[in-house]
Amino acid sequence: MRSANLSQAEDADLAGVSEIIDLRTTRERIEVPDRSCGRTSLPIPIFDEAKSGISHEKKVERKGPPDMGALYKWMIRDHRDSFTEVLTAILRHDYASGAILWHCTEGKDRCGLTAALLLELLGVDRMTIMEDYLKTNEVNIPKAEAIRERLRAERGDEVAESVYRAFIADRAYLEGAWAEMDAQPDFFGSLGLPKADIERFKVLVLE
């Protein structure tokens, strides 16, 4: 299951969860520590550098509106090893002990891409995967709209709109990742995930 940051989590919020994967950068984890409530915590940063529009370090240098579609392509192109590590942890988790939860800060980009890759690995069609990804907006759009209105008064329309776009899930972002994946020969094969792990996981989660 995917989530946003767990800094305010209570034990009841994590009922049924036995392991947590934190996809954030080292600095994000230090600035806003998780409340794991006794669960096993596994830090696997998708990338470990400040990236405006995706990571949420307190002092991220902003050089202009982030191109979120390009950032999704960058994650797929340059950080496949990290996704391999995350997916391997999910596939090999002991589900008899409870569920596994993975999260970043907003639960949208690093976390959303992980979920999208996992679903495609299971054979889920991309239309359904997109619907799942866009559910993030049920929570993020009201928050993003409030931030946009505040920034519009403080810093102008351009900055306000760029920050708004960074906070929401947009089909173009995930489509950018898919375009990068499709441009690579045998993307999932290149991840090196053992077929035995994949088949075992399918038996566990598919009816």
LINSULDA-V335364 format. One record per residue. N is the residue number from 1. RES is the residue in three letters. OMEGA is omega in whole degrees, 0 to 359 (999 if undefined). NEAR is the number of other C-alpha atoms within 12 Angstrom. Layout:
# LINSULDA-V335364
N/RES/OMEGA/NEAR, N/RES/OMEGA/NEAR
This chain:
# LINSULDA-V335364
1/MET/181/28, 2/ARG/185/35, 3/SER/169/35, 4/ALA/185/31, 5/ASN/187/32, 6/LEU/184/33, 7/SER/180/24, 8/GLN/184/16, 9/ALA/172/19, 10/GLU/183/16, 11/ASP/181/17, 12/ALA/179/13, 13/ASP/184/17, 14/LEU/179/28, 15/ALA/179/19, 16/GLY/180/19, 17/VAL/179/30, 18/SER/181/27, 19/GLU/181/31, 20/ILE/173/37, 21/ILE/180/44, 22/ASP/184/44, 23/LEU/185/46, 24/ARG/175/43, 25/THR/178/30, 26/THR/182/24, 27/ARG/178/24, 28/GLU/181/32, 29/ARG/179/30, 30/ILE/183/16, 31/GLU/181/18, 32/VAL/184/22, 33/PRO/173/23, 34/ASP/161/34, 35/ARG/183/22, 36/SER/176/30, 37/CYS/176/23, 38/GLY/178/17, 39/ARG/174/26, 40/THR/181/24, 41/SER/184/25, 42/LEU/179/25, 43/PRO/175/31, 44/ILE/180/32, 45/PRO/175/34, 46/ILE/170/40, 47/PHE/186/33, 48/ASP/181/24, 49/GLU/178/22, 50/ALA/181/22, 51/LYS/182/34, 52/SER/180/26, 53/GLY/180/35, 54/ILE/179/44, 55/SER/187/40, 56/HIS/171/35, 57/GLU/186/25, 58/LYS/182/17, 59/LYS/177/14, 60/VAL/179/18, 61/GLU/179/16, 62/ARG/180/21, 63/LYS/182/12, 64/GLY/180/18, 65/PRO/180/25, 66/PRO/174/27, 67/ASP/188/24, 68/MET/177/35, 69/GLY/178/28, 70/ALA/179/26, 71/LEU/176/31, 72/TYR/177/41, 73/LYS/180/29, 74/TRP/179/28, 75/MET/180/36, 76/ILE/185/39, 77/ARG/191/27, 78/ASP/185/18, 79/HIS/178/27, 80/ARG/181/33, 81/ASP/179/23, 82/SER/178/30, 83/PHE/175/38, 84/THR/181/29, 85/GLU/180/25, 86/VAL/182/37, 87/LEU/177/39, 88/THR/179/29, 89/ALA/179/32, 90/ILE/182/39, 91/LEU/186/31, 92/ARG/181/26, 93/HIS/177/28, 94/ASP/185/20, 95/TYR/173/21, 96/ALA/181/13, 97/SER/184/14, 98/GLY/182/19, 99/ALA/173/27, 100/ILE/181/32, 101/LEU/174/39, 102/TRP/184/47, 103/HIS/169/39, 104/CYS/178/42, 105/THR/181/36, 106/GLU/183/35, 107/GLY/189/37, 108/LYS/191/43, 109/ASP/177/49, 110/ARG/181/51, 111/CYS/179/41, 112/GLY/178/43, 113/LEU/177/46, 114/THR/179/45, 115/ALA/180/37, 116/ALA/179/38, 117/LEU/181/36, 118/LEU/180/34, 119/LEU/179/30, 120/GLU/177/25, 121/LEU/180/31, 122/LEU/179/27, 123/GLY/178/19, 124/VAL/181/19, 125/ASP/187/16, 126/ARG/176/23, 127/MET/179/18, 128/THR/178/16, 129/ILE/179/27, 130/MET/178/29, 131/GLU/179/22, 132/ASP/181/29, 133/TYR/184/36, 134/LEU/176/29, 135/LYS/176/22, 136/THR/184/29, 137/ASN/177/27, 138/GLU/178/18, 139/VAL/190/21, 140/ASN/184/28, 141/ILE/177/24, 142/PRO/178/16, 143/LYS/181/21, 144/ALA/179/27, 145/GLU/178/24, 146/ALA/178/19, 147/ILE/180/26, 148/ARG/181/28, 149/GLU/179/21, 150/ARG/182/19, 151/LEU/179/20, 152/ARG/179/20, 153/ALA/185/15, 154/GLU/191/13, 155/ARG/176/16, 156/GLY/187/15, 157/ASP/186/18, 158/GLU/179/19, 159/VAL/181/25, 160/ALA/182/25, 161/GLU/180/26, 162/SER/178/28, 163/VAL/177/34, 164/TYR/181/31, 165/ARG/180/31, 166/ALA/184/38, 167/PHE/184/37, 168/ILE/170/36, 169/ALA/180/37, 170/ASP/182/30, 171/ARG/180/29, 172/ALA/181/22, 173/TYR/180/37, 174/LEU/177/40, 175/GLU/176/28, 176/GLY/177/26, 177/ALA/180/37, 178/TRP/178/31, 179/ALA/178/21, 180/GLU/178/25, 181/MET/183/29, 182/ASP/179/16, 183/ALA/181/14, 184/GLN/178/18, 185/PRO/176/12, 186/ASP/183/12, 187/PHE/184/25, 188/PHE/175/27, 189/GLY/181/16, 190/SER/178/18, 191/LEU/176/28, 192/GLY/180/20, 193/LEU/181/27, 194/PRO/181/21, 195/LYS/180/18, 196/ALA/178/14, 197/ASP/181/22, 198/ILE/181/30, 199/GLU/178/18, 200/ARG/180/20, 201/PHE/179/27, 202/LYS/178/22, 203/VAL/182/14, 204/LEU/191/19, 205/VAL/181/18, 206/LEU/178/14, 207/GLU/999/7
